[in-house]
Amino acid sequence: MPQRPKYILPDISEAHNVGRNIAAVRRRKGLSQKKLAEKTGLTQALISHYETGRLSVPVEIVIQIAISLKVHADELLGINS
């Protein structure tokens, strides 16, 4: 019998959900898009595109942003345990 998954995974095909999570955490940490861009080595325009859902966030970038914001990537992906 198959085991139930440990995590409830969100539908991450909707890029705007991940972007909204990034924006919410960034604001909670008191950072501007420009400051987050500096911390991650990305451009402010790219951060904006991710946050608005215009671009999907590659998993490597999610990890990079999570490290810069000092949070778990799960929080940015909207994964609940």
C-alpha positions as CSV (number, residue, x, y, z in Angstrom):
1,M,0.0,0.0,0.0
2,P,1.5,3.4,-1.0
3,Q,2.5,5.7,1.9
4,R,0.9,9.1,2.2
5,P,3.3,11.9,1.3
6,K,5.0,13.7,4.2
7,Y,4.3,17.2,2.7
8,I,1.2,18.7,1.1
9,L,2.7,20.1,-2.0
10,P,1.2,23.3,-3.6
11,D,0.5,23.6,-7.3
12,I,3.7,25.4,-8.1
13,S,2.8,25.7,-11.7
14,E,1.3,29.0,-10.7
15,A,4.5,31.1,-10.5
16,H,2.7,34.0,-8.9
17,N,2.2,32.0,-5.7
18,V,5.9,31.6,-5.2
19,G,6.5,35.2,-6.2
20,R,3.9,36.4,-3.7
21,N,5.6,34.4,-1.0
22,I,9.0,35.9,-1.9
23,A,7.5,39.4,-1.8
24,A,5.8,38.8,1.5
25,V,9.0,37.4,3.2
26,R,11.1,40.2,1.7
27,R,8.8,42.8,3.1
28,R,8.6,41.1,6.5
29,K,12.4,41.2,6.6
30,G,12.3,44.9,5.7
31,L,14.1,44.6,2.4
32,S,13.5,46.4,-0.8
33,Q,13.6,44.6,-4.1
34,K,16.9,46.4,-4.8
35,K,18.4,45.2,-1.5
36,L,17.3,41.6,-2.1
37,A,18.8,41.8,-5.6
38,E,22.1,43.0,-4.2
39,K,22.1,40.1,-1.6
40,T,21.4,37.5,-4.3
41,G,23.4,38.9,-7.2
42,L,20.3,39.2,-9.3
43,T,18.8,42.4,-10.8
44,Q,16.0,44.3,-9.2
45,A,14.0,43.8,-12.5
46,L,14.4,40.0,-12.2
47,I,13.2,40.1,-8.6
48,S,10.2,42.1,-9.7
49,H,9.4,39.7,-12.5
50,Y,9.6,36.7,-10.0
51,E,7.4,38.5,-7.4
52,T,4.7,39.4,-9.9
53,G,4.7,36.0,-11.5
54,R,5.8,37.2,-14.9
55,L,8.6,34.7,-14.7
56,S,8.7,31.3,-13.0
57,V,11.4,31.1,-10.3
58,P,13.9,28.3,-11.0
59,V,14.5,26.0,-8.0
60,E,18.2,27.1,-7.8
61,I,17.0,30.8,-7.5
62,V,14.4,29.9,-4.8
63,I,17.3,28.3,-2.8
64,Q,19.5,31.4,-3.4
65,I,16.7,33.8,-2.3
66,A,15.8,31.6,0.7
67,I,19.5,31.7,1.9
68,S,19.6,35.5,1.4
69,L,16.4,35.9,3.3
70,K,17.5,33.4,6.0
71,V,14.3,31.3,5.6
72,H,13.6,27.7,4.5
73,A,12.9,27.3,0.8
74,D,9.7,25.5,1.9
75,E,8.3,28.8,3.1
76,L,8.9,30.4,-0.3
77,L,7.4,27.4,-2.1
78,G,4.4,27.4,0.2
79,I,5.0,23.8,1.3
80,N,3.3,22.9,4.6
81,S,4.2,20.0,6.7
